[in-house]
Amino acid sequence: MEATGTTNPRTDTRDLLLDTAERLFAEHGIDATSLRTITSEAAANLAAVHYHFGSKDGLIQEVFARRFDPLNEDRLQRLIAREQEHGERPVPVNEIVEAFIAPALKRLRQPESRHFMKLMGRVFGDPGKMHDFIQYRFHDIARRFIEALAKALPELEHNEVLRRFKFMLGVMFIVLMDPMSQENLPDNLASSHCDLV
């Protein structure tokens, strides 16, 4: 039986590999970062990568899944809360935008998430082979927010709502990739009157 307060070396190695891969992917890009570089930085061996993730692709997917899934769940819960507050009335655009962007900005301010948010900006700027994986994890949340925007902006055609949603994504990823642009971000996005009108 494991003593209280001890750590599980298998879990420690897995988390260390994820943290190291996330940092190196953010700094150098996914394709430019080899498994050997990751394992060397993490003081682990290649067998540990194969044991925990199966392959480099498995490691990459887990780096994204462990951050991406809670981020999208946070977004969804915020949107649902706003929808419940407004009942049958459309959620105002600025509240929809805040529900989508605030979780990313909150994580951007957390030291443990900074590398991942930078990585997200890098990948969305040049998704490469991660495109299908990201689309799969992002599709449902994007659809929910686009539906909410369409309801809030009934005068706009669907393609225009989609264009504005993509514009919002683009601005967000510029902020994620550029530390200088993060310095004067408001704590409360709703109070800054951000919208897509």
HUTA-V312731 format. One line per field, one symbol per residue. psi: psi as a letter, one per 30 degrees, with the letter a starting at -180 (. if undefined). burial: 1 if it has 16 or more other C-alpha atoms within 10 Angstrom, else 0. A space follows every 10 residues. Layout:
psi: ???
burial: ???
This chain:
psi: kkkkflljee eeeeeeeeee eeeeeeefle efjleeeeee efhaleeeee eefeleeeee eeeeefeeee eeeeeeeeee eeeeefbfkk kkeeeeeeee eeeeeeeefk effeeeeeee eeefeiebff eeeeeeffee eeeeeeeeee efiffkleee eeeeeeeeee eefeeefjee ffegkkejee fghklg.
burial: 0000000000 0011011111 1111110011 0000100110 0101000110 0110110011 0111000100 1101110111 0110000001 1111111111 1111101100 0011111111 1111000001 0001000000 0100110111 1110000000 1101100110 0111111000 0000000011 0000100
